[in-house]
């Protein structure tokens, strides 16, 4: 059977492209081995945010007396008992991993859903089992898969990938989480709120290793305040069963930690193996990602496109959706081009860490003459009225152009108000204009005001607040 477009992978990007083509009257086949919707609704974004939502509510309940909402702290049931409610809510929101609703929805839009593993057999041809699909254009949207670290003996001890941790009903009394990125930090806070003893092991010198050090340090403080033990500059080298079961993990400094279970949050890699890309002359990058141009067309190909984690660019659901919009527009005759300068990055802890654009280090590495301003959000009136955790805001400007190129924040609601910086970066709004904005009082977004005025003054020729 011949289609205008064949899409490999029915995750967020694949659904978007196939549905968009069908909505416009074209023919589209969507090939998926597991679930329509991909990882996010079932084993990633939705279940993790559900668990975090429950954790944040439990932590807030502990503070009711402090916040004047009760005369005394309420009695909460033990963590293990409450965890059953967490699991029920999580699984309900993630539809118990059942993709029938999503599958029915995409079929209802006119997309041909093909269950199975697709393999490219030559230009214009994909095989799924014994079935051959022919295409005018091919879209690779196969997502990513968990990286399993090379730890000696890991297979001999109880361990979960993050996908498994977000679907398992078990309550572990203690966990060792390998990896201090977004997934590791979020899982650490979610489990710790329910009494799980959490040790977070991170090889670099900071959590969220690619973000601004000052906000990453604030995140580490917030996690420690929740009872989480953090082992920085530490790498797991060996695992073995513990004396009472579970796992004993030896770190590269020869110290050891024990827990009921290990959770692997050591990153993900683009899922390009086994697709048959060589049949059309495509070789993935060393990382496994597909190299794409600004139109999301695979390098060297006229009718092959890629979107989502498989590109190695903006590896978030919102990044995948953005690339899918670009691909769909181009398949329908447009000339859309992706611009990655202002795609937000968020760690959904409490408080959340949010960032957009370049860090100071990245901007300097790119050859920019930077001007930087940092704000302490503890001085905001809204922090006092809400009894909220304080935080930090870092703004990075390009001196030559007088515009923001990066922002990073740790603070209440930062996952939402980081968008002021995102719009400024994407639109190249002059710092002088931003500094003249009026924000409602009292709000967390007022945190921008002082550092923006400092940047405006520095760019106008007064003393720089930092660089």
WOSUL-V894826 format. One record per residue. N is the residue number from 1. PHI is phi in whole degrees, 0 to 359 (999 if undefined). NEAR is the number of other C-alpha atoms within 8 Angstrom. D_LAST is the distance of its C-alpha to the last C-alpha in Angstrom with 2 decimals. Layout:
((N & PHI & NEAR & D_LAST) (N & PHI & NEAR & D_LAST))
//
This chain:
((1 & 999 & 5 & 59.70) (2 & 250 & 6 & 57.32) (3 & 234 & 12 & 54.28) (4 & 297 & 10 & 51.87) (5 & 222 & 14 & 49.02) (6 & 248 & 17 & 49.04) (7 & 247 & 16 & 46.06) (8 & 266 & 14 & 45.57) (9 & 107 & 14 & 44.07) (10 & 254 & 17 & 44.61) (11 & 285 & 15 & 41.30) (12 & 304 & 13 & 39.20) (13 & 292 & 14 & 38.55) (14 & 297 & 18 & 42.13) (15 & 301 & 13 & 43.68) (16 & 299 & 12 & 41.66) (17 & 294 & 13 & 42.68) (18 & 300 & 15 & 46.31) (19 & 296 & 13 & 46.77) (20 & 296 & 9 & 45.25) (21 & 295 & 15 & 47.57) (22 & 296 & 13 & 50.57) (23 & 299 & 9 & 49.78) (24 & 268 & 6 & 49.84) (25 & 94 & 6 & 53.24) (26 & 272 & 8 & 52.29) (27 & 258 & 11 & 53.47) (28 & 221 & 16 & 51.06) (29 & 247 & 13 & 51.61) (30 & 243 & 16 & 49.21) (31 & 255 & 16 & 49.61) (32 & 213 & 15 & 48.60) (33 & 275 & 8 & 49.72) (34 & 253 & 7 & 48.51) (35 & 237 & 11 & 47.55) (36 & 289 & 11 & 46.93) (37 & 114 & 12 & 43.52) (38 & 74 & 13 & 42.05) (39 & 283 & 10 & 40.11) (40 & 307 & 12 & 38.30) (41 & 288 & 12 & 41.30) (42 & 246 & 15 & 43.18) (43 & 225 & 16 & 41.17) (44 & 217 & 12 & 37.47) (45 & 306 & 10 & 35.73) (46 & 292 & 13 & 38.67) (47 & 296 & 16 & 40.10) (48 & 292 & 13 & 36.76) (49 & 289 & 9 & 35.81) (50 & 296 & 12 & 39.38) (51 & 296 & 12 & 39.11) (52 & 295 & 14 & 35.76) (53 & 299 & 8 & 37.33) (54 & 295 & 10 & 40.19) (55 & 296 & 13 & 37.96) (56 & 296 & 11 & 35.89) (57 & 296 & 8 & 39.19) (58 & 294 & 9 & 40.62) (59 & 296 & 9 & 37.65) (60 & 293 & 8 & 37.81) (61 & 299 & 9 & 41.54) (62 & 295 & 9 & 40.98) (63 & 255 & 9 & 39.10) (64 & 302 & 13 & 41.72) (65 & 293 & 11 & 43.00) (66 & 298 & 6 & 39.57) (67 & 269 & 9 & 38.91) (68 & 76 & 7 & 42.30) (69 & 265 & 7 & 43.81) (70 & 203 & 9 & 46.48) (71 & 281 & 6 & 48.20) (72 & 209 & 6 & 47.68) (73 & 296 & 10 & 45.75) (74 & 289 & 8 & 47.72) (75 & 274 & 4 & 49.38) (76 & 259 & 4 & 47.81) (77 & 291 & 6 & 49.80) (78 & 302 & 8 & 48.72) (79 & 305 & 10 & 45.92) (80 & 295 & 9 & 48.26) (81 & 294 & 8 & 50.57) (82 & 292 & 10 & 47.81) (83 & 297 & 10 & 46.36) (84 & 299 & 9 & 49.45) (85 & 292 & 8 & 48.54) (86 & 302 & 11 & 45.01) (87 & 297 & 10 & 46.56) (88 & 297 & 8 & 49.06) (89 & 293 & 9 & 46.47) (90 & 303 & 13 & 44.15) (91 & 290 & 12 & 47.04) (92 & 294 & 8 & 48.35) (93 & 291 & 10 & 45.08) (94 & 264 & 13 & 44.83) (95 & 57 & 9 & 48.50) (96 & 53 & 8 & 49.49) (97 & 72 & 9 & 48.15) (98 & 266 & 9 & 50.82) (99 & 262 & 10 & 49.78) (100 & 299 & 6 & 53.03) (101 & 297 & 7 & 51.60) (102 & 293 & 9 & 48.86) (103 & 296 & 10 & 51.40) (104 & 299 & 8 & 53.90) (105 & 296 & 8 & 51.28) (106 & 288 & 12 & 50.24) (107 & 294 & 10 & 53.90) (108 & 297 & 7 & 54.77) (109 & 275 & 9 & 52.45) (110 & 100 & 11 & 54.49) (111 & 275 & 14 & 52.47) (112 & 274 & 8 & 54.51) (113 & 268 & 11 & 53.16) (114 & 244 & 9 & 54.05) (115 & 275 & 9 & 53.77) (116 & 143 & 10 & 53.12) (117 & 263 & 9 & 50.96) (118 & 271 & 12 & 50.43) (119 & 226 & 10 & 50.57) (120 & 285 & 13 & 50.19) (121 & 250 & 10 & 53.33) (122 & 166 & 8 & 52.75) (123 & 305 & 7 & 51.54) (124 & 81 & 9 & 52.46) (125 & 223 & 11 & 53.77) (126 & 227 & 13 & 52.70) (127 & 252 & 12 & 55.03) (128 & 233 & 14 & 55.02) (129 & 64 & 7 & 57.80) (130 & 268 & 5 & 60.86) (131 & 262 & 6 & 59.54) (132 & 253 & 9 & 58.10) (133 & 248 & 12 & 55.73) (134 & 254 & 11 & 55.27) (135 & 219 & 13 & 52.35) (136 & 273 & 10 & 51.11) (137 & 230 & 12 & 47.47) (138 & 242 & 13 & 46.01) (139 & 241 & 13 & 42.96) (140 & 263 & 13 & 41.58) (141 & 221 & 16 & 40.03) (142 & 274 & 15 & 40.96) (143 & 74 & 12 & 37.82) (144 & 216 & 10 & 36.80) (145 & 225 & 8 & 38.34) (146 & 296 & 11 & 37.21) (147 & 275 & 8 & 36.14) (148 & 262 & 6 & 38.48) (149 & 291 & 6 & 36.92) (150 & 275 & 6 & 38.95) (151 & 247 & 9 & 40.08) (152 & 302 & 7 & 43.43) (153 & 84 & 9 & 46.01) (154 & 301 & 11 & 44.05) (155 & 289 & 6 & 47.18) (156 & 264 & 8 & 49.23) (157 & 234 & 13 & 47.39) (158 & 293 & 10 & 46.86) (159 & 215 & 10 & 43.69) (160 & 233 & 11 & 42.37) (161 & 284 & 10 & 39.93) (162 & 297 & 13 & 37.86) (163 & 302 & 9 & 40.44) (164 & 290 & 9 & 43.21) (165 & 298 & 9 & 41.51) (166 & 270 & 10 & 41.19) (167 & 231 & 10 & 44.88) (168 & 287 & 6 & 46.66) (169 & 273 & 6 & 48.58) (170 & 294 & 4 & 48.40) (171 & 253 & 6 & 46.90) (172 & 274 & 8 & 45.55) (173 & 292 & 9 & 45.49) (174 & 208 & 10 & 42.54) (175 & 221 & 14 & 40.15) (176 & 250 & 14 & 37.74) (177 & 256 & 15 & 35.05) (178 & 266 & 14 & 33.59) (179 & 120 & 14 & 30.15) (180 & 252 & 17 & 27.26) (181 & 275 & 12 & 26.19) (182 & 302 & 10 & 27.14) (183 & 295 & 11 & 30.86) (184 & 298 & 14 & 30.93) (185 & 293 & 14 & 29.04) (186 & 294 & 13 & 31.19) (187 & 296 & 10 & 34.41) (188 & 301 & 14 & 33.55) (189 & 290 & 14 & 33.19) (190 & 297 & 13 & 36.23) (191 & 287 & 12 & 38.47) (192 & 299 & 13 & 37.35) (193 & 298 & 13 & 38.27) (194 & 250 & 12 & 41.85) (195 & 83 & 10 & 42.20) (196 & 284 & 12 & 41.42) (197 & 283 & 11 & 39.99) (198 & 245 & 14 & 36.84) (199 & 243 & 12 & 35.08) (200 & 254 & 16 & 31.98) (201 & 249 & 16 & 31.28) (202 & 232 & 16 & 27.96) (203 & 293 & 9 & 27.49) (204 & 275 & 9 & 23.70) (205 & 274 & 8 & 21.62) (206 & 206 & 13 & 20.88) (207 & 290 & 14 & 22.72) (208 & 46 & 9 & 21.58) (209 & 303 & 11 & 20.24) (210 & 265 & 4 & 18.35) (211 & 257 & 10 & 16.46) (212 & 301 & 10 & 13.36) (213 & 304 & 8 & 14.32) (214 & 291 & 7 & 14.21) (215 & 283 & 16 & 16.61) (216 & 295 & 14 & 18.62) (217 & 295 & 10 & 19.17) (218 & 295 & 11 & 20.40) (219 & 296 & 12 & 22.72) (220 & 299 & 11 & 24.13) (221 & 298 & 8 & 24.84) (222 & 295 & 10 & 26.64) (223 & 292 & 12 & 28.74) (224 & 298 & 10 & 29.66) (225 & 298 & 7 & 30.74) (226 & 270 & 9 & 33.11) (227 & 90 & 9 & 34.72) (228 & 272 & 14 & 33.15) (229 & 272 & 8 & 32.88) (230 & 244 & 10 & 29.84) (231 & 252 & 9 & 30.12) (232 & 272 & 11 & 26.76) (233 & 52 & 10 & 26.69) (234 & 226 & 12 & 30.34) (235 & 231 & 9 & 32.44) (236 & 287 & 12 & 36.00) (237 & 244 & 11 & 38.35) (238 & 209 & 11 & 41.79) (239 & 229 & 15 & 43.57) (240 & 208 & 11 & 47.12) (241 & 302 & 10 & 49.29) (242 & 284 & 10 & 48.87) (243 & 298 & 4 & 51.86) (244 & 244 & 4 & 52.48) (245 & 93 & 7 & 51.41) (246 & 72 & 12 & 48.02) (247 & 223 & 15 & 45.50) (248 & 243 & 12 & 44.26) (249 & 247 & 12 & 41.01) (250 & 266 & 12 & 40.15) (251 & 264 & 13 & 36.49) (252 & 289 & 9 & 35.27) (253 & 266 & 5 & 35.07) (254 & 77 & 6 & 38.83) (255 & 285 & 7 & 38.55) (256 & 224 & 8 & 40.23) (257 & 231 & 9 & 39.98) (258 & 236 & 10 & 42.85) (259 & 196 & 13 & 43.24) (260 & 294 & 12 & 45.73) (261 & 205 & 14 & 43.70) (262 & 258 & 14 & 40.67) (263 & 246 & 13 & 38.51) (264 & 266 & 13 & 36.78) (265 & 231 & 14 & 33.43) (266 & 261 & 13 & 32.12) (267 & 104 & 8 & 31.31) (268 & 226 & 8 & 33.37) (269 & 231 & 14 & 34.31) (270 & 304 & 15 & 35.60) (271 & 267 & 11 & 39.38) (272 & 243 & 11 & 40.72) (273 & 294 & 6 & 43.24) (274 & 78 & 6 & 46.87) (275 & 276 & 8 & 46.38) (276 & 80 & 10 & 48.22) (277 & 299 & 10 & 45.40) (278 & 299 & 7 & 46.90) (279 & 294 & 10 & 49.89) (280 & 243 & 10 & 47.88) (281 & 76 & 6 & 45.89) (282 & 254 & 8 & 42.62) (283 & 242 & 7 & 40.76) (284 & 299 & 10 & 37.89) (285 & 293 & 8 & 34.63) (286 & 303 & 5 & 34.37) (287 & 286 & 7 & 32.79) (288 & 96 & 12 & 35.89) (289 & 283 & 15 & 34.15) (290 & 267 & 14 & 35.61) (291 & 284 & 9 & 33.65) (292 & 234 & 12 & 33.70) (293 & 273 & 8 & 32.78) (294 & 293 & 8 & 31.14) (295 & 266 & 12 & 34.57) (296 & 69 & 14 & 34.83) (297 & 272 & 14 & 37.64) (298 & 296 & 13 & 38.04) (299 & 306 & 8 & 37.33) (300 & 82 & 5 & 40.55) (301 & 239 & 8 & 42.51) (302 & 267 & 6 & 43.92) (303 & 236 & 8 & 45.18) (304 & 235 & 11 & 43.07) (305 & 232 & 14 & 40.06) (306 & 214 & 15 & 37.84) (307 & 209 & 16 & 35.94) (308 & 94 & 21 & 34.36) (309 & 303 & 17 & 33.34) (310 & 296 & 18 & 35.46) (311 & 274 & 12 & 32.84) (312 & 74 & 11 & 30.06) (313 & 248 & 7 & 27.81) (314 & 45 & 10 & 26.74) (315 & 282 & 9 & 29.17) (316 & 224 & 9 & 29.88) (317 & 301 & 9 & 32.96) (318 & 292 & 6 & 31.18) (319 & 292 & 12 & 29.82) (320 & 297 & 15 & 33.40) (321 & 297 & 12 & 34.80) (322 & 297 & 9 & 32.41) (323 & 297 & 13 & 33.41) (324 & 297 & 14 & 37.02) (325 & 299 & 10 & 36.84) (326 & 296 & 13 & 35.68) (327 & 300 & 16 & 38.46) (328 & 299 & 12 & 41.08) (329 & 301 & 11 & 40.33) (330 & 290 & 11 & 40.64) (331 & 296 & 9 & 43.83) (332 & 267 & 7 & 45.28) (333 & 100 & 6 & 44.68) (334 & 276 & 7 & 41.24) (335 & 225 & 7 & 38.20) (336 & 292 & 9 & 35.46) (337 & 229 & 8 & 32.17) (338 & 278 & 10 & 29.64) (339 & 233 & 6 & 26.01) (340 & 263 & 6 & 23.93) (341 & 293 & 10 & 20.53) (342 & 227 & 11 & 21.15) (343 & 268 & 10 & 23.48) (344 & 293 & 11 & 22.78) (345 & 236 & 8 & 22.87) (346 & 223 & 10 & 24.43) (347 & 250 & 11 & 25.73) (348 & 272 & 12 & 28.55) (349 & 283 & 10 & 28.62) (350 & 237 & 8 & 28.97) (351 & 283 & 14 & 26.40) (352 & 284 & 14 & 25.24) (353 & 255 & 17 & 21.94) (354 & 227 & 14 & 20.99) (355 & 211 & 13 & 18.35) (356 & 206 & 15 & 18.26) (357 & 75 & 13 & 16.61) (358 & 265 & 12 & 13.85) (359 & 282 & 12 & 11.74) (360 & 303 & 11 & 8.17) (361 & 296 & 7 & 10.28) (362 & 294 & 8 & 12.79) (363 & 296 & 13 & 10.83) (364 & 293 & 10 & 9.61) (365 & 297 & 7 & 13.23) (366 & 277 & 6 & 14.49) (367 & 87 & 6 & 13.12) (368 & 276 & 9 & 10.84) (369 & 272 & 9 & 8.31) (370 & 261 & 12 & 5.84) (371 & 234 & 15 & 4.80) (372 & 234 & 13 & 5.18) (373 & 226 & 13 & 8.12) (374 & 233 & 9 & 10.58) (375 & 239 & 11 & 14.27) (376 & 265 & 10 & 17.17) (377 & 284 & 13 & 20.09) (378 & 296 & 9 & 22.70) (379 & 277 & 6 & 22.85) (380 & 285 & 12 & 24.32) (381 & 297 & 8 & 28.06) (382 & 294 & 10 & 28.80) (383 & 298 & 14 & 27.67) (384 & 291 & 9 & 30.31) (385 & 293 & 7 & 33.03) (386 & 271 & 7 & 32.77) (387 & 61 & 7 & 32.37) (388 & 272 & 9 & 29.57) (389 & 291 & 9 & 27.05) (390 & 285 & 10 & 23.71) (391 & 194 & 14 & 20.49) (392 & 224 & 14 & 16.78) (393 & 226 & 15 & 14.88) (394 & 239 & 13 & 11.42) (395 & 243 & 13 & 10.62) (396 & 240 & 15 & 8.62) (397 & 242 & 13 & 9.39) (398 & 269 & 13 & 10.39) (399 & 300 & 11 & 10.03) (400 & 295 & 5 & 13.39) (401 & 261 & 5 & 15.35) (402 & 69 & 10 & 13.97) (403 & 227 & 13 & 14.56) (404 & 290 & 16 & 13.41) (405 & 237 & 12 & 13.36) (406 & 197 & 15 & 13.06) (407 & 206 & 16 & 13.93) (408 & 218 & 16 & 15.22) (409 & 217 & 14 & 17.55) (410 & 230 & 15 & 20.10) (411 & 172 & 14 & 22.74) (412 & 304 & 12 & 26.22) (413 & 71 & 9 & 26.84) (414 & 300 & 13 & 23.37) (415 & 296 & 11 & 25.27) (416 & 265 & 6 & 26.52) (417 & 281 & 10 & 23.86) (418 & 295 & 15 & 21.20) (419 & 293 & 9 & 23.27) (420 & 298 & 7 & 21.88) (421 & 291 & 12 & 18.58) (422 & 299 & 13 & 20.77) (423 & 297 & 10 & 22.74) (424 & 297 & 13 & 19.79) (425 & 291 & 15 & 18.38) (426 & 296 & 8 & 21.93) (427 & 269 & 6 & 22.96) (428 & 50 & 8 & 19.86) (429 & 287 & 11 & 20.27) (430 & 303 & 10 & 18.43) (431 & 304 & 12 & 15.88) (432 & 299 & 8 & 18.32) (433 & 289 & 8 & 21.10) (434 & 300 & 10 & 19.43) (435 & 293 & 10 & 18.60) (436 & 263 & 6 & 22.32) (437 & 294 & 7 & 23.64) (438 & 251 & 4 & 26.05) (439 & 257 & 7 & 26.19) (440 & 294 & 6 & 29.37) (441 & 247 & 5 & 29.70) (442 & 264 & 8 & 29.55) (443 & 220 & 10 & 27.59) (444 & 288 & 12 & 24.72) (445 & 293 & 7 & 23.20) (446 & 297 & 11 & 22.58) (447 & 302 & 12 & 19.53) (448 & 288 & 9 & 17.69) (449 & 298 & 9 & 18.62) (450 & 295 & 8 & 16.42) (451 & 296 & 12 & 13.00) (452 & 294 & 13 & 14.28) (453 & 294 & 10 & 15.36) (454 & 297 & 11 & 12.08) (455 & 296 & 15 & 10.54) (456 & 300 & 11 & 13.79) (457 & 294 & 11 & 13.67) (458 & 296 & 12 & 10.32) (459 & 288 & 11 & 11.73) (460 & 278 & 6 & 14.97) (461 & 117 & 7 & 13.86) (462 & 278 & 7 & 13.35) (463 & 299 & 6 & 10.84) (464 & 290 & 12 & 7.25) (465 & 284 & 10 & 7.10) (466 & 150 & 6 & 3.75) (467 & 201 & 6 & 0.00))
//
